[in-house]
Structures are given as C-alpha cells and as structure tokens.
Amino acid sequence: MDILVQPLNRVIRVQPGANLLKALQDAQVPMSYSCMAGRCGTCRCRVLDGEVMEGSGEQQRPFDGEQGVVLACQTYVTESCTIEIPEPDEVVVHPARIVKATVVTIEDLTHDIKRLVLRPAKPVEFSPGQYVQLQFTPEHARPYSMAGLCGDGLFEFHIRLVPDGRVTGYIAHELKAGDSVKVSGPLGSAYLRRKHEGPMLCVAGGTGLAPILSILRGAIAQGMKNPIHLYFGVRSPRDVYGMSWLEQLKREHPGLTVNVVVTSGGNPATQRCGLVTDAIEQDHGDLSGWRAYLCGSPPMVEAATVVARRRGIAAEHIYADAFYTQGT
C-alpha cells in the first residue's frame, strides 16, 4: 500500500500495519518528533484521505476534516492514504530525555508568580517555545515552559501559584535551593519557526510570557530580522512582570513592538486597557503571511486563535500550547 505525503507530493510504499512515524523515517521524509510515546505532540500531522489506526489499533479513525489530526508515532497505516506533514523545512528532532536537575533559586516575580531556576546535570536540547515535565516528588509533577534557551546551561520557569494548588503550593512552601527535580522532555509543538522571514504575532497571557520570552530570545540568537508584535495580557497592573527583560529585547531587536494590555486599572501612559484580542484587532487588518505564537490560558488561546484566523493567518501557521491549570 502507498502513502502520499503532502506537501512533498511524494509516494512511499509501506506494509499493512506499519507505524506511520517509522515509515516516514525509513523513507527519509523530514518529520519532527521527540517523546515517541504520544505525549509531546511534536509529530502531529493530518490525514487528508484514507483511514488509519490509532494507539494500540483498537480504535479506527476515519478521515473527518478538522478531526483528521493524528500523532505519527501512535498511528498505524491500514490502507493507502494521504498524509499532510507540517513544514518539512522546519523539522526539529530533540529526543526526549529524563535528567536530574538541582534548584538554583526560587524568587518572586509578582504577588503570585515565582521564578524557578534549575541546573540540569546533563544538557537537554530543546527549541525555543517548548516545555518539559517537572517532577518534584512522586506526587508533585507538572509541565512548565522554559523562558530561556538550551545554551544557557540553566532552566528558567515562571510559575503562577494556584490557590490551594497541590503542586504550586509545594513549590511555594516546601521547595528550596539545592533540592533535586526530575526533568522530562522536551515537549510541545509551539516552537520557533526559524526559516520564516515574515512578521510574527506573539500573544502571552500571564505566565505564557515564559515561552514567548524563549521564542524572542531564540529569534534574536538566530539573527532573525522579522517584525515581531508582542501582546502581553494580564488581569491587573500588579500582574505585570518582566518589563526589564522586554526592554532589553527591544534594544537587541529593533523590530520588536511590545504592547502590555491590562484588563482593568492599567496606566494609560504605558499600558492599554481591555483584552489582548481587542488590541490586536484595533492594530491590525490583514495578517496574511504572518505566523502566530499563542501562550496562556485555554480561553485566551482560543480567542486569539479566532482573531488570528479572522485576520488571515493560516491555521497551520498558528502555534499554541495552552496552559491548563489541572487544579494544581
């Protein structure tokens, strides 16, 4: 049976029941991957035609439009089909690792956001915008996005404390410098696309600023000259943080524009009042050819996705890993 791989318009022959990711790798088709276990989402692709089997093969998944998205590492080919792979020129391969790290510092960024810095025992490669799973104890684990770059030698995380949160409560009240943390990753598909030369829309809600900082720092490190429009949305003035970092990034990247949007009570001289989605619509008409990076709560990411698509950004060029609190 055959797999037609788009947009390469290439046909590869496979045996019935072949794992899709392995078939692509064996045929040297460029495909991003990381964990190989269906957790990271990096090998996401779309079934355009035909049927495949997911997971253990007990559930068949027919092509059904927008719901045709599958993870290649968890997909098995049962008949000839057409597969669309994302951005074959932007492949990243960072094999998932589990390493021990040591807490270097924990400090306050705002009244309810902590900055956690870890020193890994071994280097972990990741792309700007990705995240890892942090396990503090067997009962305290949670995914968090890095704010820096893999060449830093340190991991930096921004953690919002959830009221009565089990994991964030542990971080706030029990975790201390010198403690060990298990780091697993990298995970996530909302990483910096380095070969894109057009404008970038970055939207951060709260601690969604962490992966956006990583993306901005990565763009500068790569020498990218793209115009970048950042919208940083928070609930109140006391939730604003990281302005010194953003000012430094503006000095390093003259094409960076920063908009701080406060839901209520903001300073009109330096901040905008309202929602980030309203600010984007006020500032921009046609965004065709742009790429969007959206990081924050699911409602914010969903609303920003609607605006981005309405303004002309193609769905496949909107990258988002929403932050789910999970009661932690």
Backbone torsions as a table, in degrees:
resi	resn	phi	psi	omega
1	MET	NA	161.4	-173.4
2	ASP	-118.2	149.7	169.0
3	ILE	-117.0	121.9	173.0
4	LEU	-91.4	117.2	-175.8
5	VAL	-99.9	118.6	176.3
6	GLN	-107.9	150.0	5.3
7	PRO	-86.5	12.5	-178.8
8	LEU	-73.6	-17.1	-177.2
9	ASN	54.2	45.2	-176.8
10	ARG	-118.2	138.5	179.4
11	VAL	-106.1	130.6	174.9
12	ILE	-123.2	143.6	-178.6
13	ARG	-95.3	132.8	-179.1
14	VAL	-135.2	162.7	174.5
15	GLN	-86.1	149.0	175.9
16	PRO	-55.6	135.8	179.8
17	GLY	85.2	4.6	-179.2
18	ALA	-66.7	142.0	173.3
19	ASN	-70.0	131.6	-173.5
20	LEU	-63.0	-46.0	-178.3
21	LEU	-63.2	-44.1	179.7
22	LYS	-63.8	-39.1	178.7
23	ALA	-62.2	-41.9	178.2
24	LEU	-65.2	-42.4	179.3
25	GLN	-64.0	-45.3	-178.9
26	ASP	-60.6	-32.4	179.4
27	ALA	-89.1	5.2	179.5
28	GLN	58.2	37.3	172.9
29	VAL	-84.1	126.9	-178.2
30	PRO	-64.0	123.3	-177.1
31	MET	-151.2	127.8	177.7
32	SER	-73.4	145.6	174.0
33	TYR	-160.6	166.0	177.6
34	SER	-148.5	-77.5	-166.9
35	CYS	-78.1	-24.5	-178.9
36	MET	64.3	13.9	-175.8
37	ALA	-127.9	10.2	177.1
38	GLY	81.2	14.2	-177.2
39	ARG	-100.9	-35.2	-168.5
40	CYS	-85.6	-24.6	-179.8
41	GLY	78.7	2.0	-174.3
42	THR	-68.0	-30.9	-176.2
43	CYS	-94.6	28.3	-179.5
44	ARG	-64.4	135.9	175.2
45	CYS	-148.1	-179.0	-173.3
46	ARG	-127.9	135.6	174.7
47	VAL	-87.3	113.9	-179.1
48	LEU	-90.4	-28.2	-177.6
49	ASP	-159.4	146.4	-178.9
50	GLY	93.4	-175.8	-178.2
51	GLU	-128.6	149.4	178.3
52	VAL	-135.0	170.4	175.8
53	MET	-112.7	141.1	179.9
54	GLU	-106.0	154.8	173.0
55	GLY	58.4	-125.4	-177.5
56	SER	-78.0	-3.8	-178.7
57	GLY	90.8	7.2	-179.0
58	GLU	-84.8	-13.7	-178.2
59	GLN	-127.3	118.8	-179.7
60	GLN	-87.9	139.7	-176.3
61	ARG	-121.0	105.3	177.4
62	PRO	-78.1	159.0	174.9
63	PHE	-64.1	127.8	-179.5
64	ASP	-146.4	54.1	174.6
65	GLY	68.0	-126.5	-176.2
66	GLU	-60.3	-22.9	-178.6
67	GLN	-86.1	10.4	179.9
68	GLY	-80.3	7.3	-178.9
69	VAL	-75.2	130.7	178.9
70	VAL	-134.1	165.9	171.0
71	LEU	-100.0	121.7	-173.5
72	ALA	-59.7	-35.1	-177.1
73	CYS	-69.7	-17.9	-178.0
74	GLN	-112.3	15.4	-173.6
75	THR	-118.2	138.9	-178.4
76	TYR	-124.7	136.4	-174.2
77	VAL	-86.9	123.5	-178.3
78	THR	-113.9	-11.2	176.0
79	GLU	-160.7	168.3	177.9
80	SER	-58.0	138.6	-175.2
81	CYS	-152.3	169.2	175.6
82	THR	-115.9	126.6	-177.5
83	ILE	-119.1	134.2	174.0
84	GLU	-104.0	119.8	177.4
85	ILE	-98.8	147.8	-176.7
86	PRO	-83.4	132.2	167.7
87	GLU	38.8	73.0	-177.7
88	PRO	-60.3	-16.4	178.2
89	ASP	-91.5	3.5	-177.6
90	GLU	-123.0	33.9	-176.7
91	VAL	-69.0	136.2	171.6
92	VAL	-126.8	136.0	177.7
93	VAL	-129.7	105.3	176.3
94	HIS	-124.4	89.9	-178.2
95	PRO	-51.2	131.0	-177.9
96	ALA	-62.8	139.8	-179.6
97	ARG	-132.6	160.9	171.1
98	ILE	-121.8	117.6	-178.6
99	VAL	-130.3	156.2	174.7
100	LYS	-86.9	139.0	177.0
101	ALA	-132.0	159.1	-179.5
102	THR	-118.5	136.6	178.5
103	VAL	-68.2	122.1	176.9
104	VAL	-90.9	-47.8	-179.8
105	THR	-157.2	152.7	170.3
106	ILE	-130.9	123.8	-178.3
107	GLU	-141.7	159.7	-179.3
108	ASP	-81.7	133.6	170.4
109	LEU	-102.3	-37.4	174.2
110	THR	-142.9	-170.5	179.4
111	HIS	-64.0	-22.5	-178.7
112	ASP	-138.4	22.0	177.1
113	ILE	-126.9	128.5	177.0
114	LYS	-105.8	145.1	170.7
115	ARG	-103.1	117.5	-178.5
116	LEU	-110.7	126.9	179.1
117	VAL	-118.1	127.9	179.6
118	LEU	-120.1	150.1	173.2
119	ARG	-112.6	110.6	-179.3
120	PRO	-72.9	146.5	178.4
121	ALA	-69.0	-29.6	178.1
122	LYS	-134.1	152.2	179.4
123	PRO	-63.2	145.5	174.2
124	VAL	-126.4	117.9	179.2
125	GLU	-80.2	138.3	175.0
126	PHE	-154.4	162.2	176.6
127	SER	-96.1	147.3	179.4
128	PRO	-54.5	127.4	-179.5
129	GLY	106.8	-11.9	-179.1
130	GLN	-82.8	174.0	-178.7
131	TYR	-136.2	171.4	178.2
132	VAL	-134.5	166.9	173.1
133	GLN	-97.2	126.1	176.3
134	LEU	-104.1	127.3	175.9
135	GLN	-116.8	112.2	-178.2
136	PHE	-86.8	-38.7	172.5
137	THR	-145.1	170.7	176.9
138	PRO	-57.2	-23.2	-178.2
139	GLU	-101.3	-3.7	-175.1
140	HIS	-129.3	97.3	179.9
141	ALA	-141.2	147.5	-175.2
142	ARG	-166.3	143.3	175.5
143	PRO	-80.7	139.0	176.8
144	TYR	-141.3	146.2	179.9
145	SER	-87.2	143.8	174.7
146	MET	-77.6	145.2	177.6
147	ALA	-100.2	-11.8	-177.0
148	GLY	-111.8	-153.2	-178.3
149	LEU	-121.1	158.7	-175.2
150	CYS	-68.2	-20.6	178.0
151	GLY	-79.5	-2.7	-177.5
152	ASP	-69.9	-26.1	-174.9
153	GLY	82.8	-6.3	178.8
154	LEU	-133.6	155.6	171.6
155	PHE	-105.0	132.4	176.6
156	GLU	-119.8	130.1	-179.7
157	PHE	-129.8	146.9	175.2
158	HIS	-114.3	118.0	-169.6
159	ILE	-120.5	116.9	176.2
160	ARG	-83.8	130.0	-179.1
161	LEU	-78.0	121.4	179.7
162	VAL	-89.8	129.6	178.9
163	PRO	-53.7	126.9	-179.0
164	ASP	61.9	20.0	179.8
165	GLY	-72.4	134.9	-177.6
166	ARG	-69.9	-50.2	-177.4
167	VAL	-75.0	-47.5	-178.5
168	THR	-67.9	-29.5	174.3
169	GLY	-64.2	-39.4	177.1
170	TYR	-64.0	-43.6	179.8
171	ILE	-61.9	-42.5	-175.5
172	ALA	-72.3	-35.4	-168.6
173	HIS	-113.9	-18.0	-175.5
174	GLU	-121.7	-34.5	-177.5
175	LEU	-67.1	140.7	-178.2
176	LYS	-145.4	163.3	178.9
177	ALA	-56.4	136.9	-179.4
178	GLY	97.2	-16.4	179.3
179	ASP	-69.2	153.8	178.1
180	SER	-93.2	143.6	178.2
181	VAL	-135.2	136.4	175.9
182	LYS	-91.1	127.1	-177.7
183	VAL	-111.7	126.5	179.7
184	SER	-123.9	129.3	178.3
185	GLY	156.7	-167.4	12.9
186	PRO	-87.0	163.4	179.9
187	LEU	-131.5	162.4	172.3
188	GLY	100.4	147.3	-178.9
189	SER	-112.9	3.5	-179.9
190	ALA	-92.4	53.6	-178.3
191	TYR	-96.6	163.1	-177.6
192	LEU	-62.7	127.7	172.7
193	ARG	-89.9	105.4	-168.8
194	ARG	-76.2	-24.1	-174.8
195	LYS	-89.7	-6.7	177.5
196	HIS	-72.6	132.6	-177.4
197	GLU	-111.4	-2.9	-178.9
198	GLY	-88.7	-175.3	-178.8
199	PRO	-64.1	152.2	179.5
200	MET	-122.1	135.9	173.0
201	LEU	-108.8	119.1	178.6
202	CYS	-115.6	124.9	-179.5
203	VAL	-123.5	121.3	-178.9
204	ALA	-122.1	129.7	173.5
205	GLY	-111.1	117.6	179.1
206	GLY	60.1	-127.4	-178.9
207	THR	-73.5	0.8	168.1
208	GLY	-62.0	-9.6	175.5
209	LEU	-64.7	-28.6	-176.5
210	ALA	-57.9	-58.5	179.1
211	PRO	-65.1	-28.9	176.6
212	ILE	-67.1	-38.9	174.8
213	LEU	-60.2	-41.1	178.1
214	SER	-61.6	-43.4	179.4
215	ILE	-63.9	-44.6	179.0
216	LEU	-63.1	-45.2	179.9
217	ARG	-64.1	-37.0	178.1
218	GLY	-66.3	-40.9	179.0
219	ALA	-62.2	-41.9	179.5
220	ILE	-67.2	-42.8	179.9
221	ALA	-62.8	-31.4	179.6
222	GLN	-83.1	-4.7	-179.0
223	GLY	74.6	21.9	-180.0
224	MET	-70.1	137.4	-177.7
225	LYS	-106.3	10.3	-175.7
226	ASN	-57.4	139.3	166.1
227	PRO	-62.1	131.5	-178.3
228	ILE	-124.7	125.8	178.4
229	HIS	-113.5	110.5	-179.1
230	LEU	-101.2	130.6	172.8
231	TYR	-118.3	114.5	-177.1
232	PHE	-109.0	108.6	-176.1
233	GLY	-104.7	133.3	176.9
234	VAL	-137.9	168.6	-176.9
235	ARG	-79.9	-40.3	-175.8
236	SER	-146.6	165.1	-178.8
237	PRO	-56.2	-32.1	-177.7
238	ARG	-72.9	-8.6	178.3
239	ASP	-90.5	-6.9	179.8
240	VAL	-74.8	134.2	175.2
241	TYR	-149.6	170.8	174.1
242	GLY	75.8	13.8	-176.0
243	MET	-65.6	-33.0	178.5
244	SER	-66.0	-37.7	176.5
245	TRP	-64.3	-44.0	-178.1
246	LEU	-66.2	-38.2	177.4
247	GLU	-63.8	-39.4	177.9
248	GLN	-64.9	-42.0	179.0
249	LEU	-64.5	-35.1	176.7
250	LYS	-64.3	-36.9	178.2
251	ARG	-68.0	-34.2	-178.1
252	GLU	-81.8	-24.2	-177.6
253	HIS	-132.5	93.7	-176.6
254	PRO	-59.9	-19.5	180.0
255	GLY	-85.1	5.8	-179.8
256	LEU	-90.3	125.1	174.2
257	THR	-114.0	129.1	-176.7
258	VAL	-113.1	126.3	174.9
259	ASN	-119.4	118.1	175.3
260	VAL	-97.2	121.0	-175.5
261	VAL	-117.6	117.9	-178.1
262	VAL	-107.5	131.3	-177.4
263	THR	-57.0	-42.9	178.0
264	SER	-156.0	148.5	174.2
265	GLY	82.8	12.3	-177.5
266	GLY	-74.1	163.0	177.6
267	ASN	-85.3	112.7	-176.4
268	PRO	-58.5	-22.1	-178.4
269	ALA	-72.4	-30.9	-175.4
270	THR	-127.0	-9.8	-174.6
271	GLN	-133.9	157.8	174.9
272	ARG	-106.6	151.6	-177.6
273	CYS	-106.9	135.9	177.6
274	GLY	127.8	-145.3	-178.5
275	LEU	-110.3	148.0	179.8
276	VAL	-61.1	-35.6	-179.4
277	THR	-63.9	-38.9	176.8
278	ASP	-65.5	-40.7	-179.5
279	ALA	-63.7	-40.7	178.9
280	ILE	-62.7	-44.5	-179.1
281	GLU	-67.0	-32.7	177.5
282	GLN	-68.6	-33.4	-172.8
283	ASP	-89.9	-26.3	-168.3
284	HIS	-131.9	140.9	173.8
285	GLY	-99.1	-97.3	-178.2
286	ASP	-83.1	121.5	178.5
287	LEU	-109.1	21.8	179.2
288	SER	-58.2	135.4	-179.4
289	GLY	88.7	-5.9	177.6
290	TRP	-82.6	164.9	167.9
291	ARG	-119.3	143.1	-178.3
292	ALA	-120.8	135.7	175.0
293	TYR	-120.0	116.4	-173.2
294	LEU	-119.8	123.9	-176.5
295	CYS	-138.5	124.0	179.3
296	GLY	159.5	-156.2	-178.8
297	SER	-67.6	152.7	179.5
298	PRO	-54.2	-43.7	179.2
299	PRO	-61.5	-39.7	178.9
300	MET	-66.0	-44.7	-179.8
301	VAL	-62.6	-42.6	179.9
302	GLU	-63.9	-43.7	-179.9
303	ALA	-66.0	-41.1	179.8
304	ALA	-67.6	-33.8	177.1
305	THR	-62.9	-43.0	178.6
306	VAL	-59.9	-46.0	-179.3
307	VAL	-64.5	-44.6	-178.8
308	ALA	-60.5	-43.4	-179.6
309	ARG	-69.6	-38.0	178.9
310	ARG	-64.5	-30.3	-179.8
311	ARG	-88.9	2.2	170.4
312	GLY	109.1	2.3	177.4
313	ILE	-78.6	127.2	-179.0
314	ALA	-63.0	143.7	-177.6
315	ALA	-55.0	-38.9	-177.9
316	GLU	-73.0	-6.8	178.2
317	HIS	-109.3	17.6	174.0
318	ILE	-110.5	117.8	-173.9
319	TYR	-113.5	126.3	-174.9
320	ALA	-151.5	135.4	167.6
321	ASP	-125.9	98.5	-175.6
322	ALA	-68.2	151.2	179.2
323	PHE	-93.3	113.9	176.8
324	TYR	-102.6	129.7	-175.8
325	THR	-71.7	-32.4	178.5
326	GLN	55.5	25.2	178.2
327	GLY	66.1	21.2	-175.7
328	THR	-105.3	NA	NA
